[in-house]
Amino acid sequence: AQSVAQPEDQVNVAEGNPLTVKCTYSVSGNPYLFWYVQYPNRGLQFLLKYITGDNLVKGSYGFEAEFNKSQTSFHLKKPSALVSDSALYFCAVRDIGDRDDKIIFGKGTRLHILP
Amino acid sequence: NAGVTQTPKFQVLKTGQSMTLQCAQDMNHNSMYWYRQDPGMGLRLIYYSASEGTTDKGEVPNGYNVSRLNKREFSLRLESAAPSQTSVYFCASSIPDRRPYGYTFGSGTRLTVV
């Protein structure tokens, strides 16, 4: 069964500094990997995905993520944080072999960008 | 605007009452999903429907039933609500037979059972 771990409940970063939100995954086969963001009282919004190819994936709002197969990680990064990046971030995984397209989500990491 | 629409947005139920959460998508997606979101637990899959006419259990199906009414609509029913079902419920849809775009989510239903 697939699973996702986000080891940090909360990450605090000063505005303008680089940020990293960590994610590791476990699947029986090869993974599709996703990052979603949730702003207060809103649904989840898609940020980026890794399907195949280049290990560095670029997404919305200047975010990027690096797929590392040997470490089974998919950390979310941004070179320079904005206060508006403060939100709840979810990493998610789908096994490529799952024809039902079930996506399993991590527990989320709350990102606080300090002015 | 195209997307996933959930109704109602808020609901308060008494223990033992029943209700149905409605979800509709207008993107011609094949698959639909119901998740619940609880603090510190992330999103947990309740039920999903890979295609019209099929439904399957997810991680936490107990206490819920679903109906895939047609390709557009996927409802979630609580037959006898319990305080443990207080949560935010999200519906999502996707096209599994194409390279995955990930899910499109509705804006959620905040349910309180007292």
Interface residues (C-beta under 8 A of the other chain):
Chain A: D9 Y32 F34 Y36 R42 G43 L44 Q45 F46 K49 I51 F90 A92 R94 R99 D100 D101 K102 I103 I104 F105 G106 K107 G108
Chain B: V4 S31 Y33 Y35 G40 M41 G42 L43 R44 L45 Y48 A50 D56 G58 F90 A92 S94 P96 R99 P100 Y101 G102 Y103 T104 F105 G106 S107 G108
